[in-house]
Amino acid sequence: MRFVLAILFGLLSASTVFAATSDAGQPTVNHMEVSLSTGGRTPYAQEMVLLKVRTILFHGEATKQEFEQPPLENFSWVQLGPDRSYRAFLNGLPAVVFERSLALFPVKSGRLAIGSFIHHLTLVDSNNIRHDVDLRSPPTFLDVAPWTARSGGPEESNWLPASQLSITDKWDPQPDHMTQGEIAHRTVIIEAKGVTADRLPPTPEMRAPGAVIFGGTVERTTKMTPEGPVARGVYHWNFALTTALPVTTGVIVIPWFDTKSRQMRDAIIPARTMAFATAPREKSGGKTPGANGATLAAASFAAFILASVILFIRPDRDANILSGMEQLRLWRQFKELRRTARSADPRAFRAALYDFIKCDPPRWRACLQTSSITNELAVLDAHLFGQHDSATPNLKSLTRKITKAWKAANRPERM
């Protein structure tokens, strides 16, 4: 008799604590469930898929609980915040819900298995009896589509699938209102929804012939939201002009895959023009030798004679040859350039070079085709404008190379 009563009591307790059926015929037993959110499309590899695993308790109070995840070998993943629990009415009955949200990123195409999640629970029933229970979610499968387009796609290192991507471009000061010797700081912010910060592109290669560019550190952060991770990358550059002419940065294109429209798109870091707000002239300290009237008059007369000789002994000069007054000005700027090189004063040399360039900007552009000149100019401006101490430039060597390139650029073609 006692044995029969024990069996009946056990069956009654089990049905009360762990099973019930609602009027709608829906299960109201304690269980786990997994749901995948793909936005109604078949995702590609590395595209975010939201996974939510829930434990629903209709019976018993949990005094201890612990989630156990499957290996998720076919995915990289991040958890979207801490686990949470709340009370709700499900199927017309009160329930306690434990919830964990993950963002999954499949590593390959095909039918990928997601193993069972296990929830280890200690439950207390209405009779204050403890029960250790392990609830398991059913295995789940996710279909991942292969990329069939000719280019782009998950196999590319720059594959960037996101539901939204934005670029913010900031300058301080504005690049077209710079003053001589000033450093322009550029900050580009890339924000992408549905990816983690490690998926953002590396520092874009910034190009601007006529400027020295110093790349800064990259700040990467990932913010977790219920809709998935939001990646933010902040990129920094410092620019120093090396020419009096306007300088334009190149356009940078960042391809990305729009997971909403299912199309490849291009995000643009726009071209910007850097220029001096006014025609600056940087002066070196001390008095320039030969600045008194008598010396200046003698130098001017000698320059005039030199220019006249050049004009009259070059009957084969082309239409681009400089006039006598322009030759005089050029001779004086050459002289100042050599003087500042001999004095080993980089700042004065930079100011003299600025005035020298203005004598014939097209010819200077031809000089810049010589890589050794651009390399030594980079050393000069790194020394003047760099954030850290750098090597002292060899001004005499740079002057010799400029002189040689300048003469070669002006040499008329022989028929």
Protein Blocks (a to p, Z undefined) as FASTA:
>chain_A
ZZmmmmmmmmmmmmmmmgccdfkopacbdcddddddehhpacdehiacddddddddfedc
dfbdcddddfklmbccddebjaddddddeehiacdddddddddddfbecjdddddddddd
ddddfkopacddddddddddddddddfbfggcjkbmklccdfbdcddddddddfklcceh
iacddddddddehiafklpccddddddehiacddddddddddddfkbpcddddddddddd
fbfbdcdddddddddddfklopacdddddddddddfbdcddddedjdehkamklmmmmmm
mmmmmmmmmmmmmmmbcfkbccfklmmmmmmmmmmmmmmmmnopaklmmmmmmmmmmmom
mlmmmmmmpmklmmmmmmmmmmmmmmbdcddddfklmmmmmmmmmmmmmpccdZZ
